Amino acid sequence: MVYFVDDLNSYRKQIDEADEGIIKLIKKRFDIVKAVGEFKKEQGIPLKDNSREDALKIKWKQIAEQNGIDGELGLSVITDILKFSKEEEMPKNNSRLLIIGYGNMGIAIAGYFLKHNFENVYLTGRHVDENKDKIKSIKGIPINNPNPKDFDVIIITTPPESVNSDLVENILSESKGKLVMDIFSVKKEAYQKLLDYSKKYEFEYVSVHPLFGPTQLTDNNKIAVINDEVDEKVLTKAENIWSYAGFTTIKSNLEEHEKSMAIVQVLRIIDFVAMKNSIEELKKSLNVDYSKLSTVSFAEVEKLINNISGDYSLIKEILDSNTYSNEVLNNLIKNVENLKYK
């Protein structure tokens, strides 16, 4: 209730009281959220619930409008509250993570875990000593010759062919009962090899695929979780590790993943690499500095194109490994050819 008075200080006092009331209610909400987090953890319930968050955003917008307040303000307020609520809901996770590899993606994921409630993130590889500063820069812990028995979760972030190395097999051979995950975008042989290892060395195995690049980590990242031949309890355990750090998990089978990557990854790479090469060739043959007259939309496309790695061996590996690469290439050529006759 607003009390109408004659002096400014009295109005300001009412505002101060309202502000204090808002803060106390937010604190009360955070206390409840923290209790919810503990309850979910005890019950093995996934900590992140996107449908609940979406429903809350809609509800807050509607409540704001019903009370004569701009709905966008209500949406903005609940969005910020939810952002900080996640930190309240998720106390520090004491799971010990071992990440094999410290390339761009390995470092990015390790850093993200460390910023989002995980305290014990170790990184290993063949040349740990040479990469200590890189690992410590994200507050990771470099470790030589790790004992898998000391860890709860092992995540392989090295290239797919590393599954044939003695480094990876030596670690996996001592990982009985542990949860092992890879982040390969290319599944195929590496996936089957790790599946075989999981049976041979008796560890729990779930294959995942981050649906983002190492420089694209935000608070809304999605990660695909392959559910072929995976026990539901193990799948939930894997999902909880990623959702605890704020990732949204998307279940998929291997075939769906392969076909989706044919469009999302293979088609994009073929198109972008071809366009990148064409830009350079046309720039020379037409002898023009096109950037002077570049449109906003073209500049955005070019920025995406230039994000494609110059590592053509990696590009070739991705294209060669996908069953549907030839179909994708032929389809693209067909549609380019069709443009000539329209």
C-alpha positions in Angstrom: 0.0 0.0 0.0 1.3 3.5 -0.9 0.9 6.1 1.8 0.4 9.6 0.3 2.4 12.2 2.2 3.6 15.8 1.7 7.3 15.5 1.7 9.9 13.7 -0.5 11.8 12.1 2.3 8.7 10.2 3.4 8.2 8.8 -0.2 11.9 7.8 -0.2 11.5 6.0 3.1 8.6 4.0 1.6 10.8 3.2 -1.4 13.6 2.0 0.9 11.2 -0.2 2.8 9.9 -1.7 -0.5 13.5 -2.3 -1.7 14.3 -4.1 1.6 11.2 -6.2 1.3 12.2 -7.2 -2.3 15.7 -8.2 -1.2 14.3 -10.3 1.8 11.9 -12.1 -0.6 14.7 -12.8 -3.0 16.8 -14.2 -0.1 13.8 -16.4 0.9 13.5 -17.6 -2.7 17.2 -18.5 -2.8 16.9 -20.4 0.5 14.1 -22.5 -1.0 16.0 -23.0 -4.2 19.0 -24.3 -2.2 16.8 -26.8 -0.4 15.4 -27.9 -3.8 19.0 -28.4 -5.1 19.8 -30.7 -2.1 16.6 -32.6 -2.6 17.2 -33.2 -6.3 20.8 -34.3 -5.6 19.6 -36.8 -3.0 16.9 -38.1 -5.3 19.1 -38.3 -8.4 16.8 -35.9 -10.2 18.4 -33.8 -13.0 19.3 -30.5 -11.6 18.5 -28.4 -14.7 14.9 -28.2 -15.8 14.5 -26.0 -18.9 10.7 -26.5 -19.1 10.3 -25.2 -15.6 12.5 -22.1 -16.4 10.5 -21.4 -19.6 7.2 -21.7 -17.7 8.5 -19.3 -15.0 9.6 -16.7 -17.6 6.1 -16.8 -19.2 4.4 -16.6 -15.8 6.5 -13.6 -14.6 5.8 -11.7 -17.8 2.1 -12.4 -17.4 2.0 -11.4 -13.7 3.9 -8.2 -14.5 1.4 -7.2 -17.2 -1.6 -8.1 -14.9 -0.2 -5.6 -12.4 0.3 -2.8 -14.9 4.1 -3.4 -15.3 5.8 -3.8 -18.6 6.0 -7.6 -19.3 9.6 -7.2 -20.5 10.7 -5.9 -17.1 9.1 -8.9 -15.4 11.0 -11.2 -17.9 14.3 -9.4 -17.3 13.9 -9.7 -13.5 13.2 -13.4 -13.5 15.9 -14.1 -16.0 18.5 -12.5 -13.6 17.0 -14.2 -10.6 17.2 -17.6 -12.3 20.8 -16.9 -13.3 21.9 -16.4 -9.7 19.4 -19.1 -8.4 21.4 -21.8 -10.3 24.4 -20.9 -8.1 22.3 -21.2 -5.0 20.7 -24.5 -6.1 24.0 -26.1 -7.0 26.4 -26.3 -4.1 30.0 -27.1 -4.8 30.4 -30.4 -6.6 33.1 -32.6 -5.0 33.3 -35.1 -7.9 36.9 -35.5 -9.1 37.0 -35.0 -12.9 40.0 -36.2 -15.0 40.1 -34.6 -18.4 42.4 -36.3 -20.9 43.7 -33.6 -23.3 44.3 -29.9 -23.1 43.5 -28.7 -26.6 41.1 -25.8 -27.1 38.0 -27.8 -26.3 39.5 -29.6 -23.4 40.6 -26.4 -21.8 37.3 -24.7 -22.5 35.2 -27.4 -21.0 37.6 -27.8 -18.0 37.4 -24.0 -17.4 33.6 -24.1 -17.6 33.4 -26.9 -15.1 35.6 -24.9 -12.7 33.5 -21.8 -13.1 30.3 -23.7 -12.5 30.5 -25.4 -9.1 33.2 -28.1 -9.7 36.4 -27.8 -7.6 38.4 -30.8 -8.5 39.2 -30.8 -12.3 42.5 -32.4 -13.3 44.0 -32.4 -16.8 46.4 -34.9 -18.2 48.1 -35.8 -21.5 51.5 -36.7 -23.0 53.1 -33.3 -22.4 51.6 -32.1 -19.2 54.8 -30.3 -18.0 54.9 -28.2 -21.2 51.3 -27.2 -20.7 51.2 -26.5 -17.0 50.8 -22.7 -17.4 47.9 -23.2 -19.8 46.1 -25.6 -17.4 46.8 -23.4 -14.4 45.5 -20.3 -16.2 41.9 -21.8 -15.9 42.7 -23.0 -12.3 42.9 -26.6 -13.5 45.2 -29.1 -11.9 47.9 -30.6 -14.2 48.7 -34.2 -13.4 51.2 -36.8 -14.8 50.4 -40.5 -14.7 47.0 -40.2 -13.0 45.6 -43.1 -11.1 42.0 -43.6 -12.5 40.9 -45.0 -9.1 41.3 -41.5 -7.7 38.6 -40.0 -10.0 34.9 -40.3 -10.4 34.5 -39.1 -14.0 37.0 -39.4 -16.9 36.4 -37.2 -20.0 38.3 -37.8 -23.2 38.8 -34.5 -25.2 41.6 -35.7 -27.4 41.1 -36.5 -31.2 39.1 -39.7 -31.9 42.2 -41.6 -33.1 43.7 -41.2 -29.6 41.5 -44.2 -28.5 44.2 -46.3 -30.2 47.0 -44.8 -28.1 48.6 -46.4 -25.1 48.0 -43.3 -23.1 44.2 -43.6 -23.3 44.1 -47.4 -23.0 46.4 -47.4 -20.0 44.0 -45.0 -18.2 40.9 -46.9 -19.2 42.3 -50.3 -18.3 42.3 -49.1 -14.6 38.9 -47.4 -14.7 36.7 -50.2 -13.5 33.4 -48.8 -12.2 34.2 -45.2 -13.3 32.1 -43.1 -15.6 34.0 -42.5 -18.9 32.8 -40.0 -21.6 34.2 -38.8 -24.8 33.3 -35.6 -26.6 33.9 -36.7 -30.2 31.8 -35.1 -32.9 32.9 -38.0 -35.1 31.7 -41.3 -33.5 32.0 -44.3 -35.8 35.2 -46.4 -35.1 36.2 -44.5 -31.9 32.7 -45.0 -30.4 32.8 -48.7 -31.1 36.4 -49.0 -29.7 35.4 -47.3 -26.4 32.2 -49.4 -26.2 34.5 -52.5 -26.5 36.9 -51.1 -23.9 33.9 -50.5 -21.5 33.0 -54.2 -21.7 36.6 -55.3 -21.4 37.6 -53.0 -18.6 34.2 -52.8 -16.9 33.7 -49.0 -16.8 30.5 -47.1 -17.5 30.6 -45.4 -20.9 28.5 -42.6 -22.3 29.4 -40.8 -25.5 28.6 -37.1 -25.8 29.0 -34.3 -28.3 29.2 -30.6 -27.3 27.0 -28.6 -29.8 29.2 -25.6 -29.6 32.8 -24.6 -30.3 35.6 -23.9 -27.7 35.0 -20.1 -28.1 31.2 -20.3 -28.0 30.6 -21.4 -24.4 27.7 -19.5 -22.8 25.2 -20.3 -20.1 22.8 -21.9 -22.6 25.1 -24.6 -24.2 23.6 -27.8 -25.4 25.4 -31.2 -25.4 24.2 -34.3 -27.2 24.2 -37.5 -25.1 24.2 -40.8 -27.1 21.9 -43.3 -25.5 22.6 -46.4 -27.5 23.3 -49.4 -25.3 23.4 -47.3 -22.2 21.8 -48.2 -18.9 19.3 -45.6 -17.8 21.0 -45.0 -14.4 24.3 -44.5 -16.1 22.7 -42.1 -18.6 21.2 -40.1 -15.7 24.6 -40.0 -14.0 26.2 -38.6 -17.2 23.4 -36.1 -17.7 23.7 -34.9 -14.1 27.4 -34.1 -14.5 26.8 -31.8 -17.4 23.5 -30.3 -16.1 25.2 -29.6 -12.8 27.6 -27.3 -14.7 24.7 -25.7 -16.5 24.7 -27.6 -19.8 21.4 -28.6 -21.4 21.5 -32.3 -22.4 19.8 -33.6 -25.5 19.4 -37.4 -25.8 20.0 -38.9 -29.2 20.8 -42.3 -30.7 23.9 -42.8 -32.9 22.0 -42.9 -36.2 20.1 -39.7 -35.5 23.4 -38.1 -34.5 25.2 -39.2 -37.7 22.4 -38.0 -39.9 22.1 -34.7 -38.1 25.8 -34.1 -38.2 25.6 -34.7 -42.0 23.5 -31.5 -42.2 24.7 -29.5 -39.2 28.4 -30.2 -39.6 29.3 -31.7 -42.9 27.1 -29.5 -45.1 28.3 -26.4 -43.2 31.9 -27.3 -43.6 31.7 -28.1 -47.3 29.7 -24.9 -48.0 31.9 -22.7 -45.8 35.2 -24.0 -47.1 34.1 -23.7 -50.7 32.8 -20.2 -50.1 36.0 -19.2 -48.3 38.1 -20.4 -51.2 35.9 -18.8 -53.7 36.1 -15.4 -52.0 39.9 -15.5 -52.1 40.0 -16.6 -55.8 37.4 -14.1 -56.9 39.1 -11.3 -55.0 42.2 -12.0 -57.1 40.6 -12.7 -60.4 38.3 -9.7 -60.2 41.0 -7.6 -58.6 38.7 -5.8 -56.1 38.8 -5.0 -52.4 35.2 -6.1 -51.8 35.4 -5.3 -48.1 35.0 -1.6 -48.8 31.4 -2.3 -50.0 30.7 -5.3 -47.8 27.1 -5.4 -46.4 26.3 -6.1 -42.8 24.8 -9.5 -43.7 27.8 -10.5 -45.8 30.2 -9.5 -43.0 28.3 -11.7 -40.6 28.5 -14.6 -43.0 32.2 -14.0 -43.6 32.8 -14.0 -39.8 31.2 -17.4 -39.6 33.2 -18.7 -42.6 36.4 -17.5 -41.0 35.7 -19.5 -37.9 36.2 -22.7 -39.9 39.5 -24.2 -38.8 42.4 -24.0 -41.3 43.3 -27.5 -40.2 42.3 -29.3 -43.4 43.4 -32.7 -42.0 40.7 -32.3 -39.3 38.1 -31.2 -41.9 39.0 -34.2 -44.1 38.6 -36.5 -41.1 35.1 -35.1 -40.3 34.1 -35.5 -44.0 35.6 -38.9 -44.4 34.0 -40.3 -41.2 30.4 -39.4 -41.9 28.5 -42.0 -43.8 26.4 -39.4 -45.5 29.2 -37.0 -46.7 28.9 -38.0 -50.4 25.1 -37.6 -50.3 25.5 -34.2 -48.8 28.1 -33.1 -51.4 26.1 -34.4 -54.3 23.0 -32.7 -53.0 24.8 -29.4 -52.6 26.2 -29.7 -56.2 22.8 -30.5 -57.5 21.2 -27.4 -55.9 24.0 -25.2 -57.2 23.6 -26.6 -60.7 19.9 -26.1 -60.5 20.4 -22.3 -59.9 21.8 -22.0 -63.5 18.5 -23.0 -65.0 16.1 -20.9 -62.9 
